[in-house]
């Protein structure tokens, strides 16, 4: 699950940088939010994306017989 969360963060950061360059500098606020969320999750071990992915069943072992 950690790998998926890192990929999401990387995609969000790169997308918001491209949007800031080509559309509006206000997209840098989104970049800052992603960075701040990554920093706070390293201290609190709380990540909203992790909760969303868990509810979607991502990262669980497949149940088999």
Backbone as XML, in Angstrom:
<?xml version="1.0"?>
<chain id="A" units="angstrom">
  <residue number="1" name="UNK">
    <atom name="N" x="0.832" y="-1.196" z="0.000"/>
    <atom name="CA" x="0.000" y="0.000" z="0.000"/>
    <atom name="C" x="0.870" y="1.251" z="0.000"/>
  </residue>
  <residue number="2" name="UNK">
    <atom name="N" x="2.033" y="1.199" z="0.649"/>
    <atom name="CA" x="2.927" y="2.357" z="0.697"/>
    <atom name="C" x="3.363" y="2.766" z="-0.707"/>
  </residue>
  <residue number="3" name="UNK">
    <atom name="N" x="3.623" y="1.778" z="-1.547"/>
    <atom name="CA" x="4.047" y="2.056" z="-2.909"/>
    <atom name="C" x="2.949" y="2.798" z="-3.669"/>
  </residue>
  <residue number="4" name="UNK">
    <atom name="N" x="1.717" y="2.380" z="-3.511"/>
    <atom name="CA" x="0.595" y="3.031" z="-4.190"/>
    <atom name="C" x="0.443" y="4.468" z="-3.712"/>
  </residue>
  <residue number="5" name="UNK">
    <atom name="N" x="0.571" y="4.689" z="-2.402"/>
    <atom name="CA" x="0.425" y="6.040" z="-1.864"/>
    <atom name="C" x="1.533" y="6.950" z="-2.360"/>
  </residue>
  <residue number="6" name="UNK">
    <atom name="N" x="2.750" y="6.439" z="-2.449"/>
    <atom name="CA" x="3.856" y="7.246" z="-2.970"/>
    <atom name="C" x="3.636" y="7.596" z="-4.437"/>
  </residue>
  <residue number="7" name="UNK">
    <atom name="N" x="3.104" y="6.643" z="-5.195"/>
    <atom name="CA" x="2.817" y="6.914" z="-6.609"/>
    <atom name="C" x="1.732" y="7.976" z="-6.755"/>
  </residue>
  <residue number="8" name="UNK">
    <atom name="N" x="0.673" y="7.874" z="-5.952"/>
    <atom name="CA" x="-0.374" y="8.883" z="-5.979"/>
    <atom name="C" x="0.213" y="10.259" z="-5.673"/>
  </residue>
  <residue number="9" name="UNK">
    <atom name="N" x="1.023" y="10.353" z="-4.634"/>
    <atom name="CA" x="1.619" y="11.633" z="-4.257"/>
    <atom name="C" x="2.477" y="12.173" z="-5.399"/>
  </residue>
  <residue number="10" name="UNK">
    <atom name="N" x="3.275" y="11.330" z="-6.002"/>
    <atom name="CA" x="4.122" y="11.760" z="-7.109"/>
    <atom name="C" x="3.318" y="12.241" z="-8.297"/>
  </residue>
  <residue number="11" name="UNK">
    <atom name="N" x="2.272" y="11.522" z="-8.642"/>
    <atom name="CA" x="1.416" y="11.923" z="-9.766"/>
    <atom name="C" x="0.719" y="13.245" z="-9.460"/>
  </residue>
  <residue number="12" name="UNK">
    <atom name="N" x="0.187" y="13.387" z="-8.241"/>
    <atom name="CA" x="-0.493" y="14.625" z="-7.868"/>
    <atom name="C" x="0.464" y="15.816" z="-7.903"/>
  </residue>
  <residue number="13" name="UNK">
    <atom name="N" x="1.678" y="15.631" z="-7.408"/>
    <atom name="CA" x="2.648" y="16.722" z="-7.400"/>
    <atom name="C" x="3.034" y="17.112" z="-8.820"/>
  </residue>
  <residue number="14" name="UNK">
    <atom name="N" x="3.347" y="16.138" z="-9.653"/>
    <atom name="CA" x="3.730" y="16.453" z="-11.027"/>
    <atom name="C" x="2.579" y="17.072" z="-11.810"/>
  </residue>
  <residue number="15" name="UNK">
    <atom name="N" x="1.367" y="16.559" z="-11.619"/>
    <atom name="CA" x="0.208" y="17.125" z="-12.314"/>
    <atom name="C" x="-0.045" y="18.563" z="-11.881"/>
  </residue>
  <residue number="16" name="UNK">
    <atom name="N" x="0.045" y="18.830" z="-10.589"/>
    <atom name="CA" x="-0.219" y="20.188" z="-10.127"/>
    <atom name="C" x="0.884" y="21.152" z="-10.576"/>
  </residue>
  <residue number="17" name="UNK">
    <atom name="N" x="2.117" y="20.680" z="-10.678"/>
    <atom name="CA" x="3.185" y="21.532" z="-11.208"/>
    <atom name="C" x="2.947" y="21.866" z="-12.681"/>
  </residue>
  <residue number="18" name="UNK">
    <atom name="N" x="2.514" y="20.885" z="-13.450"/>
    <atom name="CA" x="2.191" y="21.148" z="-14.857"/>
    <atom name="C" x="1.017" y="22.113" z="-14.977"/>
  </residue>
  <residue number="19" name="UNK">
    <atom name="N" x="-0.013" y="21.913" z="-14.157"/>
    <atom name="CA" x="-1.161" y="22.815" z="-14.178"/>
    <atom name="C" x="-0.764" y="24.234" z="-13.764"/>
  </residue>
  <residue number="20" name="UNK">
    <atom name="N" x="0.139" y="24.339" z="-12.788"/>
    <atom name="CA" x="0.605" y="25.661" z="-12.357"/>
    <atom name="C" x="1.387" y="26.351" z="-13.470"/>
  </residue>
  <residue number="21" name="UNK">
    <atom name="N" x="2.157" y="25.584" z="-14.203"/>
    <atom name="CA" x="2.970" y="26.168" z="-15.275"/>
    <atom name="C" x="2.112" y="26.602" z="-16.463"/>
  </residue>
  <residue number="22" name="UNK">
    <atom name="N" x="1.155" y="25.755" z="-16.856"/>
    <atom name="CA" x="0.389" y="26.012" z="-18.067"/>
    <atom name="C" x="-0.965" y="26.685" z="-17.833"/>
  </residue>
  <residue number="23" name="UNK">
    <atom name="N" x="-1.481" y="26.645" z="-16.613"/>
    <atom name="CA" x="-2.830" y="27.167" z="-16.380"/>
    <atom name="C" x="-2.849" y="28.316" z="-15.379"/>
  </residue>
  <residue number="24" name="UNK">
    <atom name="N" x="-2.527" y="28.016" z="-14.118"/>
    <atom name="CA" x="-2.595" y="29.041" z="-13.081"/>
    <atom name="C" x="-1.639" y="28.698" z="-11.949"/>
  </residue>
  <residue number="25" name="UNK">
    <atom name="N" x="-0.903" y="29.685" z="-11.429"/>
    <atom name="CA" x="0.002" y="29.436" z="-10.303"/>
    <atom name="C" x="-0.730" y="29.015" z="-9.023"/>
  </residue>
  <residue number="26" name="UNK">
    <atom name="N" x="-2.031" y="29.204" z="-8.984"/>
    <atom name="CA" x="-2.794" y="28.788" z="-7.803"/>
    <atom name="C" x="-2.755" y="27.279" z="-7.583"/>
  </residue>
  <residue number="27" name="UNK">
    <atom name="N" x="-2.421" y="26.512" z="-8.615"/>
    <atom name="CA" x="-2.296" y="25.064" z="-8.458"/>
    <atom name="C" x="-1.153" y="24.684" z="-7.520"/>
  </residue>
  <residue number="28" name="UNK">
    <atom name="N" x="-0.249" y="25.612" z="-7.261"/>
    <atom name="CA" x="0.840" y="25.325" z="-6.329"/>
    <atom name="C" x="0.326" y="25.117" z="-4.909"/>
  </residue>
  <residue number="29" name="UNK">
    <atom name="N" x="-0.856" y="25.655" z="-4.598"/>
    <atom name="CA" x="-1.464" y="25.379" z="-3.288"/>
    <atom name="C" x="-1.758" y="23.892" z="-3.135"/>
  </residue>
  <residue number="30" name="UNK">
    <atom name="N" x="-2.186" y="23.257" z="-4.225"/>
    <atom name="CA" x="-2.439" y="21.812" z="-4.186"/>
    <atom name="C" x="-1.133" y="21.051" z="-3.980"/>
  </residue>
  <residue number="31" name="UNK">
    <atom name="N" x="-0.069" y="21.497" z="-4.646"/>
    <atom name="CA" x="1.247" y="20.886" z="-4.455"/>
    <atom name="C" x="1.657" y="20.976" z="-2.990"/>
  </residue>
  <residue number="32" name="UNK">
    <atom name="N" x="1.447" y="22.160" z="-2.394"/>
    <atom name="CA" x="1.762" y="22.348" z="-0.977"/>
    <atom name="C" x="0.930" y="21.456" z="-0.072"/>
  </residue>
  <residue number="33" name="UNK">
    <atom name="N" x="-0.336" y="21.277" z="-0.413"/>
    <atom name="CA" x="-1.199" y="20.406" z="0.381"/>
    <atom name="C" x="-0.695" y="18.967" z="0.356"/>
  </residue>
  <residue number="34" name="UNK">
    <atom name="N" x="-0.332" y="18.496" z="-0.819"/>
    <atom name="CA" x="0.178" y="17.116" z="-0.932"/>
    <atom name="C" x="1.466" y="16.967" z="-0.129"/>
  </residue>
  <residue number="35" name="UNK">
    <atom name="N" x="2.359" y="17.942" z="-0.223"/>
    <atom name="CA" x="3.604" y="17.888" z="0.546"/>
    <atom name="C" x="3.359" y="17.934" z="2.040"/>
  </residue>
  <residue number="36" name="UNK">
    <atom name="N" x="2.450" y="18.832" z="2.471"/>
    <atom name="CA" x="2.123" y="18.919" z="3.896"/>
    <atom name="C" x="1.492" y="17.630" z="4.399"/>
  </residue>
  <residue number="37" name="UNK">
    <atom name="N" x="0.597" y="17.046" z="3.616"/>
    <atom name="CA" x="-0.040" y="15.798" z="4.036"/>
    <atom name="C" x="0.985" y="14.670" z="4.146"/>
  </residue>
  <residue number="38" name="UNK">
    <atom name="N" x="1.937" y="14.624" z="3.219"/>
    <atom name="CA" x="2.988" y="13.600" z="3.296"/>
    <atom name="C" x="3.841" y="13.796" z="4.550"/>
  </residue>
  <residue number="39" name="UNK">
    <atom name="N" x="4.153" y="15.047" z="4.865"/>
    <atom name="CA" x="4.953" y="15.333" z="6.050"/>
    <atom name="C" x="4.204" y="14.972" z="7.333"/>
  </residue>
  <residue number="40" name="UNK">
    <atom name="N" x="2.943" y="15.388" z="7.450"/>
    <atom name="CA" x="2.203" y="15.105" z="8.678"/>
    <atom name="C" x="1.958" y="13.609" z="8.839"/>
  </residue>
  <residue number="41" name="UNK">
    <atom name="N" x="1.764" y="12.891" z="7.736"/>
    <atom name="CA" x="1.527" y="11.444" z="7.873"/>
    <atom name="C" x="2.777" y="10.709" z="8.349"/>
  </residue>
  <residue number="42" name="UNK">
    <atom name="N" x="3.955" y="11.286" z="8.104"/>
    <atom name="CA" x="5.175" y="10.647" z="8.597"/>
    <atom name="C" x="5.279" y="10.749" z="10.117"/>
  </residue>
  <residue number="43" name="UNK">
    <atom name="N" x="4.629" y="11.763" z="10.700"/>
    <atom name="CA" x="4.629" y="11.920" z="12.154"/>
    <atom name="C" x="3.442" y="11.239" z="12.819"/>
  </residue>
  <residue number="44" name="UNK">
    <atom name="N" x="2.264" y="11.320" z="12.186"/>
    <atom name="CA" x="1.033" y="10.847" z="12.824"/>
    <atom name="C" x="0.603" y="9.459" z="12.372"/>
  </residue>
  <residue number="45" name="UNK">
    <atom name="N" x="1.187" y="8.973" z="11.275"/>
    <atom name="CA" x="0.804" y="7.692" z="10.688"/>
    <atom name="C" x="-0.674" y="7.696" z="10.281"/>
  </residue>
  <residue number="46" name="UNK">
    <atom name="N" x="-1.203" y="8.873" z="9.928"/>
    <atom name="CA" x="-2.573" y="9.027" z="9.460"/>
    <atom name="C" x="-2.542" y="9.597" z="8.056"/>
  </residue>
  <residue number="47" name="UNK">
    <atom name="N" x="-3.172" y="8.892" z="7.119"/>
    <atom name="CA" x="-3.208" y="9.342" z="5.739"/>
    <atom name="C" x="-4.610" y="9.095" z="5.186"/>
  </residue>
  <residue number="48" name="UNK">
    <atom name="N" x="-5.308" y="10.145" z="4.760"/>
    <atom name="CA" x="-6.651" y="9.959" z="4.213"/>
    <atom name="C" x="-6.679" y="9.019" z="3.002"/>
  </residue>
  <residue number="49" name="UNK">
    <atom name="N" x="-5.667" y="9.095" z="2.138"/>
    <atom name="CA" x="-5.629" y="8.207" z="0.980"/>
    <atom name="C" x="-5.553" y="6.751" z="1.412"/>
  </residue>
  <residue number="50" name="UNK">
    <atom name="N" x="-4.812" y="6.464" z="2.464"/>
    <atom name="CA" x="-4.712" y="5.097" z="2.959"/>
    <atom name="C" x="-6.083" y="4.579" z="3.404"/>
  </residue>
  <residue number="51" name="UNK">
    <atom name="N" x="-6.863" y="5.440" z="4.054"/>
    <atom name="CA" x="-8.202" y="5.047" z="4.485"/>
    <atom name="C" x="-9.108" y="4.780" z="3.271"/>
  </residue>
  <residue number="52" name="UNK">
    <atom name="N" x="-9.011" y="5.623" z="2.251"/>
    <atom name="CA" x="-9.823" y="5.449" z="1.048"/>
    <atom name="C" x="-9.455" y="4.156" z="0.341"/>
  </residue>
  <residue number="53" name="UNK">
    <atom name="N" x="-8.154" y="3.912" z="0.189"/>
    <atom name="CA" x="-7.712" y="2.684" z="-0.483"/>
    <atom name="C" x="-8.115" y="1.441" z="0.299"/>
  </residue>
  <residue number="54" name="UNK">
    <atom name="N" x="-8.059" y="1.505" z="1.626"/>
    <atom name="CA" x="-8.461" y="0.362" z="2.448"/>
    <atom name="C" x="-9.946" y="0.065" z="2.261"/>
  </residue>
  <residue number="55" name="UNK">
    <atom name="N" x="-10.776" y="1.117" z="2.199"/>
    <atom name="CA" x="-12.209" y="0.906" z="1.994"/>
    <atom name="C" x="-12.506" y="0.321" z="0.617"/>
  </residue>
  <residue number="56" name="UNK">
    <atom name="N" x="-11.645" y="0.636" z="-0.348"/>
    <atom name="CA" x="-11.807" y="0.083" z="-1.685"/>
    <atom name="C" x="-11.231" y="-1.324" z="-1.802"/>
  </residue>
  <residue number="57" name="UNK">
    <atom name="N" x="-10.568" y="-1.793" z="-0.745"/>
    <atom name="CA" x="-10.020" y="-3.139" z="-0.750"/>
    <atom name="C" x="-8.637" y="-3.237" z="-1.369"/>
  </residue>
  <residue number="58" name="UNK">
    <atom name="N" x="-7.982" y="-2.121" z="-1.606"/>
    <atom name="CA" x="-6.639" y="-2.139" z="-2.199"/>
    <atom name="C" x="-5.632" y="-2.498" z="-1.120"/>
  </residue>
  <residue number="59" name="UNK">
    <atom name="N" x="-4.738" y="-3.409" z="-1.445"/>
    <atom name="CA" x="-3.697" y="-3.784" z="-0.512"/>
    <atom name="C" x="-4.034" y="-4.994" z="0.346"/>
  </residue>
  <residue number="60" name="UNK">
    <atom name="N" x="-5.251" y="-5.481" z="0.238"/>
    <atom name="CA" x="-5.626" y="-6.680" z="1.015"/>
    <atom name="C" x="-5.174" y="-7.920" z="0.266"/>
  </residue>
  <residue number="61" name="UNK">
    <atom name="N" x="-4.914" y="-8.936" z="1.035"/>
    <atom name="CA" x="-4.589" y="-10.236" z="0.447"/>
    <atom name="C" x="-5.855" y="-10.827" z="-0.153"/>
  </residue>
  <residue number="62" name="UNK">
    <atom name="N" x="-5.760" y="-11.412" z="-1.331"/>
    <atom name="CA" x="-6.952" y="-12.042" z="-1.890"/>
    <atom name="C" x="-7.377" y="-13.229" z="-1.033"/>
  </residue>
  <residue number="63" name="UNK">
    <atom name="N" x="-8.669" y="-13.315" z="-0.772"/>
    <atom name="CA" x="-9.178" y="-14.432" z="0.035"/>
    <atom name="C" x="-9.424" y="-15.614" z="-0.884"/>
  </residue>
  <residue number="64" name="UNK">
    <atom name="N" x="-8.791" y="-16.700" z="-0.580"/>
    <atom name="CA" x="-8.931" y="-17.901" z="-1.398"/>
    <atom name="C" x="-9.003" y="-19.134" z="-0.516"/>
  </residue>
  <residue number="65" name="UNK">
    <atom name="N" x="-9.464" y="-20.206" z="-1.091"/>
    <atom name="CA" x="-9.600" y="-21.448" z="-0.345"/>
    <atom name="C" x="-8.468" y="-22.386" z="-0.655"/>
  </residue>
</chain>
